[in-house]
Amino acid sequence: MKKINITWAAMGICLLTSCTENVKDAKRVNALPDIYPDYAGVTIPANIAPLNFAPQSDEALMIDAVVKAPNGQTLHGQGKESTYFDQKAWKEMLQAAVGDSLIVTTSIKDSKGWHTYNDFALYVSADAIDYGMTYRLIEPGYEVWSKMGIYERNLSNFEERALIENTQFQGCVNCHSTSRKNPDDMTLHVRGEHGATLLQIDGEIQAYNTATQLTAGLCVYPYWHPEGRYLAYSTNTTRQVFHTLDEKRIEVFDAASDLQIYDTKSNELLVCPQLKQDSVMETFPVFSADGRTLYFCAAKKLTGENPDLLTIRYNLCSIGFDPETGTFGTKIDTLVYAEKEGKSISFPRPSHDGRFLCFTLSDYGQFSIWHKEADLYLLDLQADSLTMLSTESKAIRNMKEVNSDKTESFHNWSMNSRWLLFSSRRDDGLFTRPYFCHVSEDGQISKPFMLPQESPKAYYRDLFMS
């Protein structure tokens, strides 16, 4: 688990008290400050951790920021590495600006002295964000994996704790999911010689071997039913190949995959013939907000001894599910026919209010993290009819407000459906970093902001993990 050197925090405290340097005789610059992360003009929740930021240039000697609330209250942060805002004072500032904006004045010192830049705003939304987020930390190449784990981060401060690490056992930990009804209930896939599907219910963890005559192997990609009783899983026969091109170092693909639902009450796997067709690969199952529809991705199964991976393309599909009886519908609907347009869909994630579904779109396959062209798309589930991807419409649209020229991939919604968390490689094309954006009830999307860190430049510079 990555730890920030305590000397940074100590330095920040010192600079906020007796060591604070006065910003005087500063030269005015008619431009926004070049800071890291870029927080200028973002929309943030009123319970987010302090948005400390650093000068982008390594030539900078110090950075100073004054944050002003609508009621006139101000907060000062200064440091050599970052601004270091006091957490208690920051929370008070956010509450004073709910529904309005904080105005930030930034000054940066270099060898020629202080320079003060144009102000920028931080809009504070009344929509709160969840307590925390969970994520895996892993080396970005992982041809040979070593230490990795699943971690939890408190979003209102900088506390991080390990939920499970592979130093506790021999295996690759991945594909984790918590129940929206009770986040203490969790499932996790462990790959390796001692592979298993881990399931924690009411604090008790059990390891399952779900390989049967009716399933392709261990349960992999999970998603909880909104009521917490059922878990949708895929079973995947996964393969890896390694590219010689640096932009796509690894390709992960399925030779076969199926879907099933686990009933935690009866301890049974529920299978459906329509979701176990030999000619089709189904993956990434997710339940709708009301729990009566199962969305998933489906592609034609690879054939031949040397199949062309560039031809694998997944469409977005759905099938009905009755949670009272634990039975499936009889008809599979194709909601977005991406294959027809030479594209492939992965990671469908419906908002919990039932309005939207966000998915990743790439040129082929389903391992989009190494696909530079991968972008996020938003599907309006309440639209009268769906249209083609190439046509901008109210039903499907490219989330241009958050996409970059690098990879945007895995994502998830806050419980109130107003915040979308997504992974991006926009910083350097190599390491995956978490970003948030606000999505209004009518689909308006704000400029994304990076997960705050106590000393962001030092943290992300020294963290050699995605």
C-alpha positions as CSV (number, residue, x, y, z in Angstrom):
1,M,0.0,0.0,0.0
2,K,1.4,3.4,-1.0
3,K,2.2,5.7,1.9
4,I,3.0,9.4,1.6
5,N,6.2,10.5,3.3
6,I,5.3,12.2,6.6
7,T,7.8,15.0,6.0
8,W,5.5,16.4,3.4
9,A,2.6,16.7,5.9
10,A,5.0,18.2,8.5
11,M,6.3,20.7,6.0
12,G,2.7,21.7,5.1
13,I,1.8,22.3,8.8
14,C,4.9,24.4,9.2
15,L,4.2,26.5,6.1
16,L,0.6,27.2,7.3
17,T,1.9,28.6,10.6
18,S,5.2,30.4,11.4
19,C,6.9,29.4,8.1
20,T,4.3,30.9,5.8
21,E,5.9,33.2,3.2
22,N,4.2,36.4,2.3
23,V,3.2,36.9,-1.3
24,K,4.2,40.4,-2.1
25,D,5.2,42.4,-5.1
26,A,3.8,39.6,-7.2
27,K,3.7,40.1,-11.0
28,R,0.2,39.7,-12.5
29,V,-0.1,37.1,-15.2
30,N,-3.2,37.2,-17.4
31,A,-3.7,33.4,-17.6
32,L,-4.9,30.5,-15.5
33,P,-2.2,28.9,-13.3
34,D,-0.5,25.8,-14.7
35,I,-1.3,23.4,-11.8
36,Y,-1.5,19.7,-11.1
37,P,-4.1,18.3,-11.0
38,D,-6.0,20.7,-13.2
39,Y,-8.9,21.7,-10.9
40,A,-9.8,25.0,-12.6
41,G,-13.6,25.1,-13.2
42,V,-14.5,21.7,-11.9
43,T,-17.7,20.7,-10.1
44,I,-17.1,19.0,-6.7
45,P,-19.2,17.5,-4.0
46,A,-19.5,19.2,-0.6
47,N,-17.9,16.3,1.2
48,I,-14.8,15.8,-0.9
49,A,-11.3,15.8,0.5
50,P,-9.2,19.0,0.1
51,L,-8.3,19.7,-3.5
52,N,-4.6,20.3,-2.8
53,F,-2.7,21.1,-6.0
54,A,0.9,21.6,-7.1
55,P,2.7,23.7,-9.7
56,Q,3.0,21.8,-12.9
57,S,6.6,23.1,-13.5
58,D,9.5,21.4,-11.7
59,E,11.2,24.8,-11.7
60,A,8.7,26.3,-9.3
61,L,9.9,26.9,-5.8
62,M,6.6,27.4,-3.9
63,I,2.9,27.6,-4.5
64,D,0.3,29.7,-2.6
65,A,-3.5,29.6,-2.8
66,V,-6.3,31.6,-1.2
67,V,-9.8,30.2,-1.4
68,K,-12.7,32.5,-0.9
69,A,-16.3,31.4,-0.1
70,P,-19.5,33.4,-1.0
71,N,-19.8,34.6,2.6
72,G,-16.3,36.1,2.5
73,Q,-14.6,33.4,4.5
74,T,-11.1,32.6,3.2
75,L,-8.7,29.6,3.5
76,H,-5.0,29.9,2.8
77,G,-2.7,27.0,1.7
78,Q,0.9,27.2,0.8
79,G,3.9,24.8,0.4
80,K,6.9,23.9,-1.7
81,E,5.3,20.7,-3.0
82,S,1.5,21.5,-2.7
83,T,-1.0,23.9,-1.2
84,Y,-1.9,21.8,1.9
85,F,-5.4,23.1,2.9
86,D,-6.4,22.4,6.5
87,Q,-9.1,19.7,6.4
88,K,-11.4,21.1,9.0
89,A,-11.4,24.6,7.5
90,W,-11.8,23.1,4.0
91,K,-15.0,21.3,5.1
92,E,-16.4,24.5,6.5
93,M,-15.6,26.3,3.2
94,L,-17.4,23.7,1.2
95,Q,-20.5,23.9,3.3
96,A,-20.5,27.7,3.0
97,A,-20.4,27.4,-0.8
98,V,-23.0,24.6,-1.5
99,G,-24.9,25.6,-4.7
100,D,-22.4,28.3,-5.4
101,S,-18.7,28.6,-6.1
102,L,-15.4,28.9,-4.3
103,I,-13.0,31.4,-5.9
104,V,-9.3,30.4,-5.9
105,T,-6.4,32.9,-6.3
106,T,-3.1,31.2,-7.0
107,S,0.5,32.5,-6.9
108,I,3.6,30.6,-7.9
109,K,7.2,31.5,-7.0
110,D,10.1,30.7,-9.3
111,S,13.7,32.0,-9.5
112,K,12.3,35.4,-10.6
113,G,9.9,35.9,-7.8
114,W,6.1,35.5,-7.2
115,H,3.5,35.5,-10.0
116,T,-0.2,35.8,-9.3
117,Y,-2.6,34.3,-11.9
118,N,-6.2,34.7,-12.9
119,D,-8.7,33.4,-10.4
120,F,-10.6,30.1,-11.1
121,A,-13.8,28.8,-9.6
122,L,-14.7,25.5,-7.9
123,Y,-18.5,24.9,-8.2
124,V,-19.8,23.1,-5.1
125,S,-22.7,20.8,-5.8
126,A,-25.4,20.0,-3.3
127,D,-25.1,16.3,-4.5
128,A,-23.0,14.5,-2.0
129,I,-20.6,11.7,-3.0
130,D,-20.4,8.3,-1.4
131,Y,-18.3,7.6,1.7
132,G,-15.5,5.9,-0.3
133,M,-14.3,4.1,-3.3
134,T,-12.5,0.7,-3.7
135,Y,-9.8,-0.1,-6.2
136,R,-7.0,-2.4,-7.1
137,L,-3.4,-1.3,-7.1
138,I,-1.3,-3.2,-9.6
139,E,1.8,-2.7,-11.7
140,P,0.7,-1.5,-15.2
141,G,2.6,-4.2,-17.1
142,Y,2.0,-7.2,-14.9
143,E,3.6,-9.7,-17.3
144,V,4.9,-11.0,-14.0
145,W,2.8,-9.8,-11.1
146,S,4.1,-9.4,-7.6
147,K,2.3,-7.4,-4.9
148,M,-1.2,-6.2,-5.5
149,G,-4.3,-5.7,-3.4
150,I,-7.8,-4.3,-3.1
151,Y,-8.0,-1.0,-1.2
152,E,-10.6,1.4,0.2
153,R,-10.2,5.1,0.2
154,N,-12.3,7.6,2.3
155,L,-13.3,10.3,-0.2
156,S,-13.7,13.0,2.5
157,N,-10.1,12.8,3.6
158,F,-6.9,10.9,2.6
159,E,-7.3,7.7,4.6
160,E,-6.6,4.5,2.7
161,R,-6.8,0.9,4.1
162,A,-6.2,-2.5,2.6
163,L,-9.2,-4.8,2.2
164,I,-7.2,-7.8,1.0
165,E,-3.6,-8.2,-0.4
166,N,-2.1,-11.1,-2.2
167,T,0.7,-11.2,0.4
168,Q,-1.9,-13.0,2.5
169,F,-2.0,-15.9,0.1
170,Q,-0.7,-17.0,-3.3
171,G,-2.8,-15.6,-6.1
172,C,-3.9,-12.6,-8.3
173,V,-6.7,-10.6,-6.7
174,N,-9.1,-8.8,-9.0
175,C,-12.7,-8.4,-10.1
176,H,-14.1,-7.2,-6.8
177,S,-17.6,-5.8,-6.1
178,T,-19.6,-4.7,-3.0
179,S,-23.3,-4.8,-2.5
180,R,-25.1,-1.5,-2.9
181,K,-27.5,-2.6,-0.2
182,N,-24.8,-3.5,2.3
183,P,-21.1,-2.7,1.3
184,D,-19.9,-5.1,4.0
185,D,-21.0,-7.9,1.6
186,M,-18.3,-8.3,-1.0
187,T,-17.2,-10.7,-3.7
188,L,-13.7,-11.2,-5.2
189,H,-12.1,-13.3,-7.8
190,V,-8.8,-14.9,-7.1
191,R,-6.8,-16.2,-10.1
192,G,-3.9,-18.6,-9.9
193,E,-3.0,-22.0,-8.7
194,H,-5.3,-21.6,-5.7
195,G,-7.9,-19.7,-7.5
196,A,-11.4,-19.3,-6.1
197,T,-14.4,-17.0,-5.9
198,L,-14.4,-15.3,-2.5
199,L,-17.7,-14.2,-1.0
200,Q,-18.2,-12.2,2.2
201,I,-21.7,-12.2,3.7
202,D,-22.3,-10.5,7.0
203,G,-18.5,-10.4,7.7
204,E,-18.0,-14.1,7.0
205,I,-15.7,-15.0,4.1
206,Q,-16.0,-18.3,2.2
207,A,-14.1,-19.5,-0.9
208,Y,-16.1,-21.2,-3.6
209,N,-15.0,-23.4,-6.5
210,T,-17.8,-22.7,-9.0
211,A,-16.4,-24.9,-11.8
212,T,-19.1,-27.4,-12.7
213,Q,-20.4,-29.3,-15.7
214,L,-22.7,-26.4,-16.4
215,T,-20.1,-23.6,-15.9
216,A,-16.9,-22.7,-17.8
217,G,-14.9,-22.3,-14.6
218,L,-14.6,-19.9,-11.7
219,C,-16.9,-16.9,-11.4
220,V,-15.1,-13.8,-12.6
221,Y,-16.8,-10.5,-13.3
222,P,-19.4,-9.9,-10.6
223,Y,-22.4,-7.5,-10.0
224,W,-24.8,-7.4,-7.1
225,H,-28.6,-7.3,-7.4
226,P,-30.0,-4.1,-5.9
227,E,-31.7,-6.1,-3.1
228,G,-28.5,-7.9,-2.2
229,R,-29.7,-11.5,-2.6
230,Y,-28.4,-12.3,-6.1
231,L,-25.0,-12.0,-7.7
232,A,-24.5,-12.0,-11.5
233,Y,-21.2,-13.5,-12.6
234,S,-19.4,-14.4,-15.8
235,T,-17.2,-17.4,-16.2
236,N,-14.4,-16.7,-18.6
237,T,-11.7,-18.8,-20.3
238,T,-9.2,-16.0,-20.4
239,R,-6.0,-15.7,-22.6
240,Q,-3.2,-13.2,-22.8
241,V,-0.9,-12.1,-25.6
242,F,1.8,-9.4,-25.5
243,H,2.2,-6.7,-28.2
244,T,5.5,-5.4,-29.5
245,L,3.9,-1.9,-29.8
246,D,4.2,0.2,-26.6
247,E,0.7,1.7,-26.8
248,K,-0.9,-1.8,-26.6
249,R,1.4,-3.9,-24.5
250,I,-1.1,-6.5,-23.4
251,E,-4.2,-8.0,-25.0
252,V,-6.5,-10.0,-22.8
253,F,-9.3,-11.9,-24.6
254,D,-11.8,-14.7,-23.9
255,A,-11.7,-18.0,-25.7
256,A,-15.1,-18.7,-24.1
257,S,-17.5,-17.1,-21.6
258,D,-20.9,-17.6,-20.1
259,L,-23.2,-16.0,-17.5
260,Q,-25.0,-17.2,-14.4
261,I,-26.6,-15.8,-11.3
262,Y,-25.7,-16.9,-7.8
263,D,-28.5,-17.1,-5.2
264,T,-27.0,-16.3,-1.8
265,K,-30.2,-17.5,-0.1
266,S,-30.4,-21.0,-1.6
267,N,-26.7,-21.3,-2.3
268,E,-27.4,-22.2,-6.0
269,L,-26.1,-21.1,-9.4
270,L,-29.0,-20.1,-11.6
271,V,-28.3,-20.8,-15.3
272,C,-30.1,-19.9,-18.5
273,P,-29.8,-21.7,-21.9
274,Q,-29.9,-18.4,-23.8
275,L,-26.8,-17.2,-21.9
276,K,-24.8,-20.4,-22.5
277,Q,-24.7,-20.6,-26.3
278,D,-21.5,-22.2,-27.6
279,S,-21.4,-19.8,-30.5
280,V,-21.6,-16.6,-28.3
281,M,-19.3,-15.2,-25.6
282,E,-21.3,-13.3,-22.9
283,T,-19.5,-11.2,-20.3
284,F,-19.8,-8.2,-17.9
285,P,-23.3,-8.9,-16.5
286,V,-25.0,-6.0,-14.5
287,F,-28.5,-5.7,-13.1
288,S,-30.7,-2.8,-13.9
289,A,-31.7,-0.3,-11.1
290,D,-35.0,-2.2,-10.5
291,G,-33.3,-5.6,-10.6
292,R,-35.6,-6.9,-13.4
293,T,-33.2,-6.7,-16.3
294,L,-29.7,-8.2,-16.8
295,Y,-27.5,-6.2,-19.1
296,F,-24.4,-7.8,-20.6
297,C,-21.9,-7.7,-23.5
298,A,-22.0,-10.5,-26.2
299,A,-19.7,-11.3,-29.1
300,K,-19.4,-14.1,-31.6
301,K,-17.1,-16.9,-30.4
302,L,-13.6,-17.1,-31.9
303,T,-13.1,-19.9,-34.4
304,G,-10.1,-21.5,-36.0
305,E,-6.6,-22.2,-34.8
306,N,-5.3,-18.7,-35.2
307,P,-8.3,-16.4,-34.7
308,D,-8.0,-12.7,-35.5
309,L,-8.4,-10.8,-32.2
310,L,-9.1,-7.6,-34.1
311,T,-12.4,-9.0,-35.3
312,I,-13.8,-9.6,-31.7
313,R,-16.6,-7.1,-31.2
314,Y,-19.1,-7.0,-28.4
315,N,-22.7,-5.6,-28.5
316,L,-24.8,-4.4,-25.6
317,C,-27.6,-6.9,-24.8
318,S,-30.2,-7.5,-22.2
319,I,-32.5,-10.3,-20.8
320,G,-35.3,-10.2,-18.3
321,F,-34.9,-11.5,-14.7
322,D,-37.6,-12.1,-12.1
323,P,-36.1,-11.8,-8.6
324,E,-39.2,-13.2,-6.9
325,T,-38.8,-16.6,-8.7
326,G,-35.1,-16.4,-9.7
327,T,-36.0,-17.1,-13.4
328,F,-34.8,-15.5,-16.6
329,G,-36.7,-14.2,-19.5
330,T,-36.8,-16.1,-22.8
331,K,-35.7,-13.3,-25.2
332,I,-32.3,-11.6,-25.6
333,D,-32.5,-8.0,-26.9
334,T,-29.6,-6.2,-28.6
335,L,-29.7,-2.7,-27.3
336,V,-26.6,-1.2,-29.1
337,Y,-25.3,-3.1,-32.1
338,A,-21.7,-1.8,-32.0
339,E,-20.4,-4.7,-34.1
340,K,-22.2,-3.3,-37.1
341,E,-20.2,-0.1,-36.9
342,G,-16.8,-1.7,-36.3
343,K,-16.8,-1.0,-32.6
344,S,-16.9,-3.0,-29.3
345,I,-18.6,-2.4,-26.0
346,S,-17.4,-3.3,-22.5
347,F,-18.2,-2.5,-18.9
348,P,-21.8,-1.5,-19.0
349,R,-22.8,0.3,-15.8
350,P,-26.4,1.5,-15.2
351,S,-27.0,4.4,-12.9
352,H,-28.9,3.5,-9.7
353,D,-31.8,5.8,-10.5
354,G,-32.5,3.9,-13.7
355,R,-31.9,6.8,-16.1
356,F,-28.5,6.2,-17.7
357,L,-26.1,3.5,-18.6
358,C,-22.4,4.3,-19.2
359,F,-20.2,2.0,-21.2
360,T,-16.7,1.9,-22.7
361,L,-16.4,1.9,-26.5
362,S,-13.2,0.7,-28.3
363,D,-12.2,-0.7,-31.7
364,Y,-12.3,-4.3,-30.7
365,G,-12.2,-6.8,-27.8
366,Q,-13.1,-6.2,-24.2
367,F,-9.8,-5.4,-22.5
368,S,-10.0,-1.7,-23.1
369,I,-7.5,-0.5,-20.6
370,W,-4.7,-0.8,-23.2
371,H,-6.8,0.7,-26.0
372,K,-5.8,4.3,-26.5
373,E,-9.0,4.9,-28.5
374,A,-11.3,3.7,-25.7
375,D,-13.9,6.3,-24.7
376,L,-16.9,6.5,-22.4
377,Y,-20.4,6.7,-23.9
378,L,-23.7,7.5,-22.2
379,L,-27.0,5.7,-23.0
380,D,-30.3,7.2,-21.9
381,L,-32.4,4.3,-20.8
382,Q,-35.5,6.4,-20.9
383,A,-35.2,7.4,-24.6
384,D,-38.0,6.2,-26.8
385,S,-35.7,4.4,-29.2
386,L,-32.0,3.7,-29.6
387,T,-29.9,5.0,-32.5
388,M,-26.6,4.1,-34.1
389,L,-23.4,5.1,-32.4
390,S,-22.3,7.3,-35.2
391,T,-25.3,9.5,-34.8
392,E,-25.3,12.0,-31.9
393,S,-28.7,11.8,-30.3
394,K,-30.5,12.0,-27.0
395,A,-30.3,8.2,-26.7
396,I,-26.5,7.6,-27.1
397,R,-23.7,10.1,-27.0
398,N,-20.0,10.3,-26.7
399,M,-19.1,11.8,-23.3
400,K,-16.8,14.3,-24.9
401,E,-16.7,16.4,-21.6
402,V,-14.6,13.6,-19.9
403,N,-12.9,11.8,-22.7
404,S,-9.3,12.5,-23.7
405,D,-6.8,11.4,-26.4
406,K,-5.7,8.6,-24.0
407,T,-7.6,5.6,-22.5
408,E,-10.8,6.0,-20.6
409,S,-12.0,2.7,-19.2
410,F,-13.6,1.2,-16.1
411,H,-16.2,3.3,-14.4
412,N,-19.0,3.2,-11.8
413,W,-21.8,5.4,-10.4
414,S,-22.3,6.9,-6.9
415,M,-25.4,5.7,-5.1
416,N,-27.3,8.9,-5.8
417,S,-26.4,8.6,-9.6
418,R,-25.0,12.1,-9.7
419,W,-21.2,11.2,-9.8
420,L,-19.4,9.0,-12.2
421,L,-16.0,7.6,-11.2
422,F,-13.8,6.5,-14.1
423,S,-10.3,5.4,-14.9
424,S,-8.1,7.4,-17.3
425,R,-4.5,7.3,-18.6
426,R,-4.6,10.9,-19.8
427,D,-1.6,11.8,-17.6
428,D,1.1,9.8,-19.3
429,G,-0.6,7.0,-21.2
430,L,0.8,4.4,-18.9
431,F,-0.6,4.6,-15.4
432,T,-4.3,4.5,-14.7
433,R,-5.6,7.3,-12.4
434,P,-9.2,7.8,-11.0
435,Y,-11.3,10.8,-12.0
436,F,-14.8,12.0,-11.1
437,C,-17.4,14.0,-13.0
438,H,-20.9,15.2,-12.1
439,V,-23.8,14.0,-14.2
440,S,-27.0,16.0,-13.7
441,E,-30.5,14.4,-13.9
442,D,-30.8,15.6,-17.5
443,G,-27.4,14.3,-18.6
444,Q,-25.3,17.5,-18.3
445,I,-21.7,16.5,-17.6
446,S,-19.1,18.5,-15.8
447,K,-15.3,18.8,-16.3
448,P,-13.7,15.8,-14.5
449,F,-11.4,16.1,-11.5
450,M,-8.7,13.7,-10.3
451,L,-9.0,11.9,-7.0
452,P,-7.5,14.4,-4.4
453,Q,-4.3,13.5,-2.6
454,E,-2.5,15.2,0.3
455,S,0.5,15.9,-1.9
456,P,-0.8,15.0,-5.4
457,K,2.3,15.5,-7.5
458,A,4.6,13.6,-5.1
459,Y,2.0,10.9,-4.6
460,Y,1.3,10.1,-8.3
461,R,5.0,10.7,-9.2
462,D,6.1,8.1,-6.7
463,L,3.3,5.6,-7.1
464,F,4.5,3.1,-9.7
465,M,1.1,1.3,-9.8
466,S,-2.2,1.7,-11.6
